[in-house]
Amino acid sequence: MELLLITCEDPLTRQARARELIRFPQLTMPYLAALTPQTWGVSHVDEIIRAVDPHERYDLVGITAATPGALHTYELAGAFRARGICVVIGGPHATLLPYEAAQHADIVVVGEAEWQWARVLRDIERETHYPTGVHLIDERTGANVEMLPSGARIYRCPTPASLVGLPHARRALIHHGGWNQWWATKSPMIATRGCPHQCDYCAIPLIYPRARQMRFRPVAQVVAEAAASPDKGIVFWDDNIGADLRYAKELFRALAPLKKWWTSQTTMASIRDDAFLRLAAESGCQALFVGLESVNQSSLNGTRKNHNQVSAYRQLLQRVHAFGIALQGGIMFGFDEDNQDIFARTVDLMGEIGLDNATISLMAPYPGTPAFAKLEKEKRIIDYDWRHYNGKTHVVYRPKQMTPEQLLAGYEWAKTQFYAPSHIAKRLAISRTGLWWNIPRNLGYLFGLTGEARARRDATSSEWRIASGE
């Protein structure tokens, strides 16, 4: 039987990212392929690289998507189902809103796949039928299937998956694209899963069972997967690789003899530890992503991210750079405590401290998160079009201290200023870290600004045509 796995990307987001020079592949579908029995032939399409052909023939299509890609996922699912092809939808958005996803799929998988995927495939192969209602299908894990009156099924498992003995992702399914659509590495993997923090805007606590309870792969198994990769570089798609410092240090010591380079994401809490940074650098760490989010301490406190301290940004960045590690910061605009001076304050401070790169975004309140619940209770959600929840092209709620238009304009100004050639030169002159890849990455973001502008223009034009009846 033939299975197509799709890493879905909304066209708006894809266009906004079109000119990125350094990009990393997602892990979900190559890993899901590794969980698939050999009796299935598996193909994979990542829409960042190429479009899906809905006219090709498969026995089963599996699609994963975050919230911005949900409506595009439903369109793809409809095209395949119209031809009688069974469609499974999983991933972040389906986990947040499974009953919505079930209106567009034959099967919805909520949460993690490890305990569920083999059962889903077995039920398809055997054409297993369930009466309407919820049915326990595994007493050990509590996995169950809910049969809806529509005929759609929702598979759930409340037990966190073990990370012991995970198969290696099928990297052969990660394809390069055209001249500017190459992955920096084809070796994504994980060492840990979960995050001890519960930031109001974050969906991780909703996606994983007991997400604050960290889980760890045995270090030897992580190192074996890294050693088996022919690539020089690795990206660890961990939510917080430094959440447990003892585990992280053990992992870094074991990785060092491989002489690979790697990148991952962590929090300010871990980079306060010099031994963590030293061992990370010795093991090949080139860069870490840290969600700084705001230069306004009140904003951080208001969203339960007070483990970040703005007063420590400069010192921590100096410490990271001292170990030869670059830092990519997550910057987010639109918190309730932000007023219109937040944009200039952010650009100024990040220039002064020499931040290497930044993923700058609008706060997107994903459904189910405390941020979404608060805004909806206060009747401040103004846009329920999931395509607009990409943190790039639209403001989907009314901010407290500015208009949506002012927030979008301020975000665009800040991003343009941060990636202006003079600002890039200023920041990298202070950092002097990883310039061989840091300069191209900054230039990629600079060029990518035109992609975002084009995406916003096309979205606005499309919406105007719909509103005017054209």
KEVEXZA-11856 format. One record per residue: x, y, z of N, C-alpha, C, O in turn; residue in three letters. Coordinates in steps of 0.1 Angstrom, whole numbers, plus 2048, in hexadecimal, padded with zeros to 3 digits. Example, Ala and Ser with C-alpha at 12.3 -4.5 7.8 and 13.67 -1.06 7.14 Angstrom:
BEGIN
8847C784E87B7D384E8847DF84E88E7DF855ALA
8807EA8478897F584788180084F88680B850SER
END
This chain:
BEGIN
8087F480080080080080980C80081480D806MET
8048177F980C8237F880782E8017FB831801GLU
81083480880D83F81181584C80D82184B80ALEU
80D85780D81386480A81386C81780886E81DLEU
81E87181C81F87982882288782382B88A81CLEU
81A89182881B89F82481E8A88308178A883AILE
82A8AF82F82D8BA8398278C683382C8CC82ATHR
81B8CA8388138D48328188E283681C8E5841CYS
8188EB82C81B8F982F81290282781090181BGLU
80B90B82F80291482880991D81E814921820ASP
80292081380992880880E93580D81893A808PRO
80693C81680B94981B81894882282194F820LEU
81993E82B82693C83283193782983C93C82ATHR
82D92F81F83892A81683D93580E84993680BARG
83593E80983994A80284295380A84C959806GLN
83E95581784695D82085395882385D95F826ALA
85594A82286294482586A94181887493A819ARG
86594580D86A9408008799447FE88093C7F7ALA
87E94F80488C95380189695080D8A195580DARG
89194781689B9438208A793C81A8A5934811GLU
8B293F81F8BF93981A8C392D8228C992481DLEU
8BF92D82F8C39218388B691C83E8AF924845ILE
8B291083B8A690A8418A88FC8458B18F5840ARG
8A08F884F8A18EA8548958E385288A8E9853PHE
8958D684E8898CE84C8828CA8588888C9863PRO
8758C885886D8C38638708B48658738AD85BGLN
86E8B08718718A287486589987386688D871LEU
85989F87584D89687884B88B86D84A880871THR
84A88F86184688585785287B85484F86F852MET
85E87F85386987585186986B85D86D85F85BPRO
86687086986686787585985E87485A853877TYR
84E86487084285C86F84485086583F845867LEU
84B85385A84E84985085683E857855832853ALA
85F84186086783786785E82E870862823873ALA
85383387484A82C87D84082387483881C879LEU
84182586783881E85E83D81085A84980F856THR
83580685B83A7F885783F7F884883A7FF840PRO
8487EF84684E7EE8398447E982E8477EA822GLN
8397E483282F7E08288287EC8218217EA817THR
82B7F882682680481F83280B81883D80C81DTRP
82F80F80C83881880483582680882A82A808GLY
84082E80B83E83B811844846808850844804VAL
83D85080584285C7FE840868807837868810SER
84787380584687E80E84788B80585088C7FDHIS
83F8958088408A28028408AC80D8378AD815VAL
84A8B580D84B8C08168488CC80D84F8CF804ASP
83D8D38118388DE8088418EA80883F8F3800GLU
84B8EB8118548F681085D8F48038618FE7FDILE
85E8E77FF8678E47F385F8E27E78628E77DCILE
8548DB7E784C8D97DB83D8D77DF8398D37EAARG
8358D97D58268D87D78218CA7D68288C17D0ALA
8168C87DC8108BA7DC8088B97CF8018C27CBVAL
8088AD7C98008AA7BD7F48A27C27F68967C5ASP
7E88A87C47DD8A07C97D78967BF7CE88F7C3PRO
7DD8957B37D788C7AA7DF87E7AA7DB8757A3HIS
7EA87E7B17F18717B27E98677BA7E186B7C2GLU
7EC85A7B87E48507BE7EC84A7CA7F78467C9ARG
7E584A7D67EA8447E27DF83C7E97D383F7E6TYR
7E28337F27D882C7FA7D58348067CA83480CASP
7DF83C80B7DD8448177E58518167F1850811LEU
7E085C81B7E786981B7E786D82A7DC86E830VAL
7F387082F7F487683D7F988483C803887834GLY
7F388E8437F789C8427F98A18507F189E859ILE
8048A88528068AF85F8078BE85C80C8C2852THR
8028C68658028D58638008DC8717F98D787AALA
8068E78728048F087D7F78F98797F28F786EALA
7F39018827E69098807E69118737DC91086CTHR
7F191886F7F091F8637EE9178567E891C84CPRO
7F290A8577F090284B7E38F984C7E18F1843GLY
7DA8FC8567CF8F38587C58F484C7C18E9847ALA
7C29008477B890183C7BD8FB82F7B68F5827LEU
7CA8FD82D7D18F78217D18E88227CF8E1818HIS
7D38E382E7D28D48317C48CF82D7C38C5827THR
7BA8D68317AC8D282E7AA8D281F7A28C981ATYR
7AF8DC8187AE8DC80A7B48D08037AE8C97FBGLU
7C08CD8087C78C18027C08B48067BE8AB7FDLEU
7BB8B38127B48A78167A78A680E7A489A80AALA
7A08B080B7948B08037978AB7F578F8A37EFGLY
7A28AF7EF7A68AB7E27A889C7E17A48957D8ALA
7AF8977EB7B28887EB7A68807EE7A38767E8PHE
79E8857F879287D7FC78887D7F17808737F0ARG
7878877E977E8887DD78187C7D47788787CCALA
78D8777D479186C7CB79185F7D37968557CEARG
78B85F7DF7898527E679684E7EE7978427F2GLY
79F8577F07AC8547F77AA8588067A6863809ILE
7AD84E80F7AC85181D7B785B8227C285A81DCYS
7B386482A7BC86F82F7BC86F83E7B286E845VAL
7C886F8437CB8718527D187E8547DA88284DVAL
7CC88685E7D18938617D68928707CF88E878ILE
7E28978727E889887F7F08A58817EF8AE878GLY
7F88A688B8008B188D7FA8BB8977F08B889DGLY
8008C78997FC8D08A37EE8D58A27E68D58ACPRO
7E98D98967DC8DF8957D18D48987C78D689EHIS
7D38C88927CA8BD8947C98B98A37BE8B58A7ALA
7D48BA8AA7D48B88B87CC8C28C07C58BF8C9THR
7CE8CF8BB7C78DA8C27B88D98BF7B08DC8C8LEU
7B48D68B37A68D68AF7A28CA8A77A08CA89BLEU
7A28BE8AE7A08B28A77928B08A07918AA896PRO
7888B68A677A8B58A07798BD8947728BA88ATYR
7808C98937818D08877888C887C7838C7871GLU
7938C387F79B8BB8767938AF8717948AB865ALA
78B8A987A78389D8767798A086C773897865ALA
7758AD86A76B8B085F7728AF85176B8AF847GLN
77F8AE8517868AE84478E8A28427968A1838HIS
78E89884B79688C84A78F88084D784880853ALA
79487584978F86884D79386485B78C85E863ASP
7A086885E7A686586B7AE8718707B4877868ILE
7AD87387D7B587E8847BD87788F7B886F897VAL
7CA87A88F7D287589A7D68818A37DC88B89EVAL
7D28808AF7D588B8B97E28888C07E487D8C6VAL
7EB8928C17F78908C98018888C28038888B6GLY
8098808CA8148798C681086C8BE8068678C0GLU
8198688B581685D8AC81B8508B18168458ADALA
82584F8BA82C8438BD8228388C182482C8BDGLU
81983B8CA8108308CF80482E8C57FD8248C7TRP
8038368BB7F68368B37F88328A57EF82C89FGLN
80383689E80483589080282788B7FB824881TRP
80981D89180880F88D7FA80A88E7F5803885ALA
7F280E8987E480A89A7DC81088F7D380A889ARG
7DE81D88B7D78238817D881C8747CF81986DVAL
7E58198707E88118647E18038647DC7FF85ALEU
7E27FD86F7DC7EF8707CD7F086F7C87E7868ARG
7C77FA8747B87FB8737B57FE8647AA7F985FASP
7BD80585D7BA80884F7BC7FB8477B47F883EILE
7C77F484A7CA7E88427BF7DD8447BB7D683BGLU
7BA7DC8507B07D28547A17D78527987D0854ARG
7A07E484E7937EA84C78B7E985977F7E5858GLU
7917EC86478A7EA87177F7F587278180086FTHR
7747F18777697FA8797667FB8887667F188FHIS
76280788C75E80989A75080F89A74D818892TYR
74880C8A473B8138A673E8218AB7498248B0PRO
73482A8AA7358378AE7388388BD7328308C5THR
7418408C17458418CF7548408D175C83F8C7GLY
7598408DE76783E8E176A8308E576382A8EDVAL
77582B8E077881D8E278781C8E77908218E0HIS
7898168F27978138F779E8098EE7987FE8ECLEU
7A980C8E97B08028E07BD7FD8E57C47F58DFILE
7C28038F17CE7FE8F77CD8019067CE80D90AASP
7CB7F790E7CA7F991C7D77FE9237D680692CGLU
7E27FB91D7EF7FF9237F180E9227F681492BARG
7EE8139167F18229147E482A9157E5837916THR
7D88249157CC82C9157C88319087BF839906GLY
7CF82D8FD7CC8318F07BE82D8EC7B98238F0ALA
7B78378E57A98348E27A683A8D47AD8428CFASN
79B8368CF79683B8C27888408C477F8388CAVAL
78584C8BF7778518C07718508B27768578A9GLU
7668498B075F8488A37548538A374B8528ABMET
75585C89A74B86789974086389074185A888LEU
73486989272986588972B86787B725860872PRO
735870877738873869740867863741866857SER
74585E86C74E85386775C85686976584D867GLY
76086286C76E86686F77286087C76A85E885ALA
77F85D87E78485888A78F861890796868889ARG
78F86289D79986A8A47A18608AE79B85A8B7ILE
7AE85F8AB7B68568B37BE85F8BE7C38698BATYR
7BD85B8CA7C48628D57CC8588DE7C984D8DFARG
7D685E8E47DD8568EE7E285F8FA7EA8688F7CYS
7DD85D9067E18679117EE8649177F386C91FPRO
7F585991380185591980D85B91180D858905THR
81686291782286791082A85B90A82B851910PRO
82E85D8FE8368528F78448518FD84A85B901ALA
8498458FD8578439028608478F685D8458EBSER
86B84D8FA8758518F08818478EF88B84A8E8LEU
87F83C8F58898318F58878298E887C8248E6VAL
8918278E189181E8D588A8248C988481D8C1GLY
8898328C88838388BC88A8348B08978348B0LEU
8838328A588A83089889083D89388C848896PRO
89A83B88A8A084788489784C878891844871HIS
89585987788D85F86D89285A85F89E85885DALA
88985985688D85584889286184088986783AARG
89E8648418A487083B8A387082C8A487A825ARG
8A28648268A286381789586A81289486D806ALA
88B86C81B87E87281787F881818875888815LEU
88A88781C88C89581D89389A81089F89780EILE
88B8A08088908A47FA8948B27F988E8BB7FFHIS
89F8B57F28A28C27EF89A8C77E38948BF7DCHIS
8998D47E28918DA7D78998E17CD8A48DC7C9GLY
8958ED7C989D8F57BF8A98FB7C48AE8F87CFGLY
8AE9057BD8BB90B7C08BB9117CE8C59117D5TRP
8B09177D38AF91D7E08A79157EA8A291B7F4ASN
8A59097E789C9007F08A48F47F589F8E97F3GLN
8AF8F77FB8B88EC8008B78ED80F8B78F8815TRP
8B78E18158B78E08248C68E28288CF8DD822TRP
8C88E98348D58EA8398DA8DD83E8E68DB83EALA
8D18D48428D58C68458C88BE8438BD8C3843THR
8CA8B18408BF8A883F8BF89E84B8BA89384BLYS
8C48A38568C589B8638BE8A186E8C48A5878SER
8B08A386E8A98A787A8A789B8838A689087FPRO
8A789E8908A589389A8A189A8A78A18A68A8MET
89D8928B189B8978BE8A388F8C98A68848C6ILE
8A58968D48AB88F8DF8A288F8EB8A28868F4ALA
89989A8EC89089B8F788289F8F18818A38E6THR
87889F8FA86B8A48F68648AA9028658A590DARG
85E8B69008578BD90B85E8C990F8698CC90AGLY
8588D191785E8DD91C8588E092A84B8DF92CCYS
8608E393485A8E69428538F394384C8F594DPRO
8538FC93984D90893A83F90893483C8FF92DHIS
83691193882991293282592092E81D927934GLN
82C92592482993291F81B933919817929913CYS
81493E91B80693F91880393D9097F9938906ASP
80C94190080A9408F280E9338EC80C9318E0TYR
81592A8F481B91E8EE8119128EE80A9108F7CYS
81290B8E38098FF8E180F8F28E68088E88E7ALA
81C8F28E98228E68ED81B8DF8F981A8D38F9ILE
8178E69038108DF90E8038D890A7FF8CF911PRO
7FE8DC8FF7F18D68FA7F48CA8F07EC8C28EELEU
8008CA8EA8038C08E08088B38E68048A98E1ILE
8108B48F08168A88F680E8A490380A8AE90BTYR
80C89890680689491381189791E81C89491DPRO
80C89E9288158A19348228A892E82D8A3931ARG
8208B392782B8B99208368BE9298428BE925ALA
8338C293583D8C793E8468BC9448518BF94AARG
8428B094284A8A49478548A193B85089A932GLN
8608A593D86A8A393286D89493086D88C939MET
86F89192387288391F87F88491888388D911ARG
88787991989587991389786C90C894861911PHE
89E86D9018A38618FA8B085D9018B8866905ARG
8B38509018C084C9068CB8538FE8CB8538F2PRO
8D58589058E08608FE8E68578F38E985C8E8VAL
8E984B8F68EF8428ED8E78418E08ED8408D5ALA
8DA8418E18D283F8D58D284C8CD8D184C8C0GLN
8D28588D38D38648CC8E08658C58E18698B9VAL
8EB8628CB8F88628C58F98588BA90085B8AFVAL
8F384D8BB8F38438B08EC8488A48F1846898ALA
8E184F8A68DA85589A8E28608948E3861888GLU
8E986889C8F18738978FD86D88F900872885ALA
90386389590F85D88E90B856881913856878ALA
8FE8518808FA84B8748F78548688F685085DALA
8F686186C8F286B8628FF86F85990987185FSER
8FE86F84C90987384490B88284491688783FPRO
90288A84990389884990C89D85490D89785FASP
9138A885191B8AF85B9138B58669178B6871LYS
9078BA8628FF8C286C8F28BA8708ED8B2869GLY
8ED8BE87C8E18B88828D98C48878DE8CD88DILE
8CC8C28868C38CB88D8BB8C38978B48BA893VAL
8BB8C68A48B38C08AE8A68C88AF8A78D48B4PHE
89B8C28AC88E8C98AC8888C78BA87C8C58BCTRP
8908C88C588C8C78D28858D48D68888DF8D1ASP
87B8D38DE8748DF8E387D8E78EC87C8F38EDASP
8868E08F488E8E78FD89A8DD9018998D690BASN
8A48DD8F98AF8D38FB8B68D59088BD8CB90DILE
8B58E190E8BC8E391A8B38E29278B78E7931GLY
8A78DC92589E8DC9318A48D593D8A18D9948ALA
8AB8CA93A8B28C39458C18C49428C68BD939ASP
8C88CC94A8D68CE9488DE8C29498E88C0941LEU
8DB8B99528E38AD9548E38A49478ED8A0942ARG
8D78A29428D589B9358DC8A292A8E389B922TYR
8DA8AF9298E08B691E8EF8B591E8F68B3913ALA
8F58B69299048B592A9098A79279138A6920LYS
90289D92B90689092790588D91890D887912GLU
8FA8939128F88929049048998FC9098938F3LEU
9078A59019118AD8FA91F8A68FB9268A58F1PHE
9228A090692F89990792F88D8FE93A88A8F8ARG
9248868FC92487A8F392487E8E49298778DCALA
91F88A8E191F88F8D392C8948CF92F8938C3LEU
9348998D89418A08D494A8978CB94F89D8C1ALA
94C88A8CE9558838C59508828B695887F8ADPRO
9438848B393E8838A694388F89D94388E891LEU
94789A8A394B8A689C9418AB8929448AF887LYS
9348AA8969298B088E9278BE89392C8C289DLYS
91F8C688B91A8D289090B8D08919058C988ATRP
9058D889B8F78D689D8F18E38A28F88EC8A7TRP
8E48E48A28DC8EF8A78CF8EA8AD8CB8DF8AATHR
8CA8F28B78BE8EE8BD8B88FA8C48BC9058C2SER
8AE8F88CD8A89038D48A89008E38A68F48E7GLN
8A990A8EB8A99098F98A39168FF89D91E8F8THR
8A591890C8A09249138AB92B91A8B692691BTHR
8A893791E8B293F9268B79389328C293A936MET
8AF92F9388B39289448BF9209428C891F94BALA
8C09199378CB9109348D89189318E3913934SER
8D79239298E392A9258E99329308F393992EILE
8E393293C8EA9389488F592F94D8FD933956ARG
8F59239488FF91994D90B918944909913939ASP
91691C94992291C94092690E93C92B90C931ASP
9259049449288F694191F8F19359248EA92CALA
9138F593590A8F292A90F8F791D90F8F0913PHE
91390491D91790B91192590590D927903901LEU
92E90391693B8FE91293A8F090C9408ED901ARG
9328E79129308D990D9288DA8FF92B8D28F6LEU
91F8E38FE9178E48F29218E88E69218E28DCALA
9298F28E99338F78DF93D8EC8DB9408EA8D0ALA
9428E48E594B8DA8E39458CE8DB94C8C78D4GLU
9388CD8DC9318C28D492D8C68C69278BE8BFSER
92F8D38C392C8D88B59218E18B491C8E48A9GLY
91B8E68BF9108EF8BE9148FC8B791E9038BBCYS
90D9008AC91090C8A59079178A990A9238A9GLN
8FA9148AD8F091E8B08E69188B88E390C8B8ALA
8DF9208C18D491D8C98C99278C68CB9338C5LEU
8BD9228C58B192A8C48AB92C8D28A99228D9PHE
8A99388D78A493B8E48989458E289A94F8DCVAL
88D9428E888294B8E78839568F187E9558FCGLY
88A9618EC88A96D8F587D9748F6879978901LEU
8769748EB8689798E98669888EB86098E8E2GLU
86B98E8F586899C8F78739A38FF87A99D907SER
8759B08FD87E9B99058769C091087C9C8917VAL
8699BC9118619C291B85E9B89268579AE924ASN
8649BA9328639AF93C8559AD9408519A2944GLN
84C9B894083E9B69438379AD93A82E9A593ESER
83B9AD92D8359A492383999692683098D925SER
84599492A84A98692D84398193983E97593ALEU
84298994483B98595082C98294D826979953ASN
82698A94481898994281497C93A809979939GLY
81E97693381B96A92B82295E93282495492BTHR
82595F93E82C95494683995094083D944940ARG
84195A93C84E95793785895F93F86296493ALYS
85696094C85E96895586B96195887496695FASN
86E95495287B94F95388595694A89195494BHIS
87F95E94188896893988997594187F97A946ASN
89597A94289798794889F99093E8AA98D93AGLN
89899A93A89D9A39308AB9A99358B49AB92DVAL
8AC9AC9418B89B29478C49A99458D09AD945SER
8C299C9428CD9929408D098F9328D998892FALA
8C99959288CB99291A8D99949168DF98C90FTYR
8DE9A09198EC9A49148F699A91A8FF995912ARG
8F699892790098F92D8FF98192790997B925GLN
8F397C9268F196E9218F696D9128FC96390FLEU
8F397790A8F89768FD9079778FC90D9708F4LEU
90D97F90491C97F90592197290992C96D903GLN
91B96B91292095E91691E95490B92894C909ARG
91395490491194A8F991C94D8EE9229438E9VAL
91E9598EB92895D8E09369598E593E9558DDHIS
93995A8F29469568F794A9488F49559448F3ALA
94093F8F39429318F094092E8E19409228DDPHE
93F9398D993F9378CA9329328C593192C8BAGLY
9279348CD91A9308C991193C8C59119468CDILE
90B93C8BA9029468B68F49448BC8F09398C0ALA
8ED94F8BE8E094E8C48D59548BA8D69608B6LEU
8CB94C8B78C09518B08B49538BA8B094A8C1GLN
8B09608BA8A59638C48989628BE8969668B2GLY
88E95E8C588095F8C187B96C8C787C96E8D3GLY
8769758BE8709818C38619828BF85E97E8B3ILE
8599868C884A9868C58449938C98479988D4MET
83C9998C18359A58C48279A38C582199A8BFPHE
8209AB8CE8129AA8CF80D9A68DD8019A48DFGLY
8169A68E78119A38F58099AF8FA80A9BA8F5PHE
8009AC9047F89B69097FF9C290F7FA9CD90FASP
80B9BF9148139CA91B81B9D29118229DB915GLU
81B9CE9048239D58FA81B9E28F680F9E28F3ASP
8239ED8F581D9F98EE8269FC8E282E9F48DEASN
823A078DC82AA098CF839A0C8CF83FA0D8C5GLN
83EA0E8DB84DA108DC854A028DC861A028DBASP
84D9F78DD8539EA8DE85C9E78D18669E08D3ILE
8589EC8C685F9E88BA86D9EE8B98779E78B7PHE
86E9FB8BC87BA028BB8849FD8C78909FB8C5ALA
87E9FB8D38859F68DE88C9E88DB8979E58DFARG
8849E08D48899D28D18949D38C789F9CD8C9THR
8939DA8BC89D9DB8B28AA9E18B88B59DD8B5VAL
8A89EC8C08B49F28C68BC9E88D08C89E78CFASP
8B49E18D88BB9D98E28C29CD8DB8CD9C98DELEU
8BB9C78D18C19BB8CA8CD9BF8C28D69B78C0MET
8CE9CC8BD8DA9D18B78E59D38C08F09D08BDGLY
8E29D88CC8EC9DB8D68F39CF8DC8FE9CF8DFGLU
8EB9C48DD8F19B88E38F69AE8D98FC9A48DDILE
8F49B18CC8FA9A98C28F399B8BF8F99918BEGLY
8E699C8C08DE9908BD8E198B8AF8E09938A5LEU
8E497E8AD8E89798A08DD9798968DE97E88BASP
8D29748998C69738918BA9748998BA9728A6ASN
8AE9768938A297689A897971891896974886ALA
88E96889788296589087796E89787396C8A2THR
87397888F86B98389485C98088F85A97D883ILE
85398089884597C89583B98489D83E98B8A6SER
82F9838988239888A081F97D8A981F9718A5LEU
81A9818B48149778BD8089708B77FE9778B3MET
8089638B57FD95C8AF7F79538B97FD9498BEALA
7EB9568BE7E594E8C97DE9418C47D39428BFPRO
7E59368C47E092A8BE7D49258C67D49278D3TYR
7CA91F8C07BE91B8C77C19118D27CA9088D0PRO
7BB9138DD7BD90A8E87C790F8F27C890A8FEGLY
7D09188EE7DA91E8F87D39289017C992D8FETHR
7DA92A90D7D59349167D394290F7CA94A912PRO
7DD9459067DC9528FF7D09538F77C995E8F7ALA
7CC9498F07C09498E87B494A8F07AA9528EEPHE
7B39428FB7A89429047A595090A79A95490BALA
7B095690E7AF9649147A996E90A7A097690DLYS
7AF96E8FE7AB9778F479D9758EF79597E8EDLEU
7999688EE78B9658EA7819698F577796E8F2GLU
78596690277C96A90D77A97990D76F97E910LYS
78498190978398F90977E9958FC77E9A18F9GLU
77A98B8F377498F8E677E9978DD77A9A08D7LYS
78A9938DE79599A8D779A9938CA7A29988C3ARG
7959868C979997F8BC7919858B17859868B2ILE
79898A8A679199089B79298888E78C98D884ILE
79997D88F79B97688279D9678867A696388DASP
79495F88079595088379994987779893C876TYR
79F94F86D7A59498617B39448657BC94B867ASP
7B49368667C093086C7CC9348637D7933868TRP
7CA9378567D593A84D7DD9468527E894884FARG
7D694F85A7DB95B85E7E395A86C7E8964871HIS
7E394E8717E994C87E7F894787C7FD93E883TYR
7FF94E87380D94A870817954876823952875ASN
81295E87E81B96788482397087B82D97687FGLY
81F97186E82697886481E98285C82298E85ALYS
81297E85980B98684F7FE98D8557F999784ETHR
7F99898607ED98E8657ED9908757F498887BHIS
7E699987A7E399A8887D599588A7CB99A884VAL
7D398B8927C69848937BE98889F7B39828A2VAL
7C39928A77BC9968B37BE9A58B57C79AB8AFTYR
7B69AB8BE7B89B98C17C29BA8CD7C09B68D8ARG
7CE9C08CA7D79C38D57D29CD8DF7C89D48DCPRO
7D89CD8EB7D39D68F57D79E58F37CF9EE8F6LYS
7E39E78EF7E99F48EF7EC9FA8E17F3A048E0GLN
7E69F48D77E89F98C97DD9F28C17D79E98C5MET
7DC9F78B57D29F18AC7D99E58A57E59E48A4THR
7D19DC89F7D79D18977E09D688C7EB9D1889PRO
7DC9E18867E49E787B7F19EC8807FB9EB879GLU
7F19F288C7FD9F88918079EC8958139EE894GLN
8019E189A8099D689E8109D089181C9CD891LEU
8089CE88780E9C887B8199D28758239CD870LEU
8169DF87481F9E886F82C9E98778379EA872ALA
82B9E88858369E888D83F9DC88C84B9DD88BGLY
8389D088B83F9C48888479C587B8539C187BTYR
8419C98708489CA8648539D486485E9D185FGLU
8529DF86B85D9E986D8689E28748749E4870TRP
8659DC87F8709D68878789CB8808849CB881ALA
8719C38788779B88718809BE86688B9BA864LYS
87B9C985F8839CF85588F9D685B89A9D5855THR
88E9DC8668999E386D8A39D98728AF9DB870GLN
89F9CE8788A89C487D8B09BD8728BC9BA874PHE
8AA9BB8668B29B585B8B69BF8518BA9BC845TYR
8B79CC8548BD9D684C8CC9D384B8D29CF855ALA
8D39D58408E19D283F8E99D884A8F39D284FPRO
8E69E584D8EE9EC8588EC9E58658F69E486DSER
8E09E08688DE9DA8758E49CC8758E99C8880HIS
8E39C586A8EA9B88698F99BA86C8FF9B2874ILE
8FF9C486690E9C68689119C987691B9C587CALA
9089D187D90A9D588B9099C98949129C789CLYS
8FF9C18928FD9B589B9099AB89990E9A78A3ARG
90C9A888D91799E88B9259A388E92D99B891LEU
9279B088E9349B68929359B38A19409B28A6ALA
92A9B48A992B9B18B792C9A28BA93399E8C2ILE
92499A8B292498C8B59319858B093797E8B8SER
9359878A494098189E94097189F94A96B8A1ARG
93496C89F93295D8A192C95789592295C88FTHR
93294C89092D94488592A94C87991F94A873GLY
93395587593095E86A92E95785D92795B854LEU
93494B85C93394384F92593F84C92193D840TRP
91D93E85690E93B8549059468598FA947854TRP
90A94E8629029598688FF96485D8F496985DASN
90996785590797184B8FC96C8418F397483EILE
8FE96083B8F395B8328E695A8388DC95D832PRO
8E59568458D895584B8D196384C8C596484AARG
8D996D8508D497B8518CF9808438C5986842ASN
8D797D8398D498182C8C797A8278BF980820LEU
8C696D82B8BA9668288AD96C82D8A396D826GLY
8AE97183A8A39788408A0985839895989837TYR
8AB98C8358AA99982E8A299682189999E81ELEU
8A798C8198A098A80D89298580F889987807PHE
89097D81A88397881D87898282086C97F81FGLY
87C98E82487399982786A99C81A85E99F81CLEU
87099A80F86899D80385D9928018529947FCTHR
86198580585797B80484B97D80E84097B80AGLY
84E98281A84398582383B99181E82E99081EGLU
84199B8188399A68128309A18078259A5806ALA
8359987FF82E9937F482298A7F981798B7F4ARG
82598280481A97A80980F98380F80398080DALA
81298E81680899781B80099D8107F499F811ARG
8079A18058019A87FA7F799E7F47EB9A27F1ARG
7FB9927F17F29887EB7E79857F37DB9837EFASP
7E99848017DE98180A7D498C80A7C8989809ALA
7D999880A7D09A480A7C89A57FD7BC9A87FDTHR
7CF9A27F27C89A37E57BE9987E47B399B7DFSER
7C198C7E97B79817E87AB9847F179F9827ECSER
7AD9897FD7A298C80679999880078D997801GLU
7A09A17F97989AC7F378F9A77E87849AB7E7TRP
79599E7E078D9987D57819907DA7769917D4ARG
7839897E57789817EB76D98B7F07619897EEILE
7729967F776899F7FD7619A77F37559AA7F5ALA
7679A97E77609B17DD7589A87D37529AD7CASER
75999B7D57519927CD75898F7C07519897B7GLY
7649927BE76B98F7B176F9817B177597C7A7GLU
END
